[in-house]
């Protein structure tokens, strides 16, 4: 269990997270949806959760672990929005090896992981392709494969549906669902795309103005998500709509 308690984050004099608290269950594979408008604090929260940003006050801990920073480096990987993390002139295979080595995974194990997950993503034929030759959907799959081959328990994805057409979105949703169930992975997906999260996320966290505006622990369809979102928005006094 990851327990986030009363988390606050400042950028100089600007506060972006306000007493943010939540719990993430790691015992069972689960897909979490982090929902909120642009500028709500979603990206800041996931960067703090992955250890990329320090928080100003509060606490994050994992049951039975002394150091959260040490634990998150060994168990969490962030797959950022867009394809900014990929090296365009390198092959998909080279990108995977680079990110896995950065996480301290030995080469022999990485090769085994590549075989397993490239097959699961139907992406084996793309491993020797340079990233610059891939379509947007293929780049997204390459990024997901890079994350999977770090062998982390928790995968955090920031706006994974951005730039994808309807068919590619449906494929990405199916892949995330299958990976979570088959390989016991926990996914935390930060998004403002209701259609992408509907029917997939099993637990929703609504974030507005840097605050946890409430959570729903069940699979929902688009209209129910939208209705709850709008109620939360009105309650927080936020004027931005989807």
Secondary structure, DSSP 8 states (H G I E B T S, - for coil): -EEEEEEEEEETTEEEEEEEEEEE--SS--EEEEE--TTSSHHHHHHHHTTSS--SEEEEEETT-S-HHHHHHHHEEEE-STTTTS-TTSBHHHHHHHHHHHTT--HHHHHHHHHHHHHHTT-GGGTTSBGGGS-HHHHHHHHHHHHHTTT-SEEEEESTTTT--HHHHHHHHHHHHHHHHHHT-EEEEEES-HHHHTTT-SEEEEEETTEEEEEE-S---HHHHHHHHHHHHHHHT-----
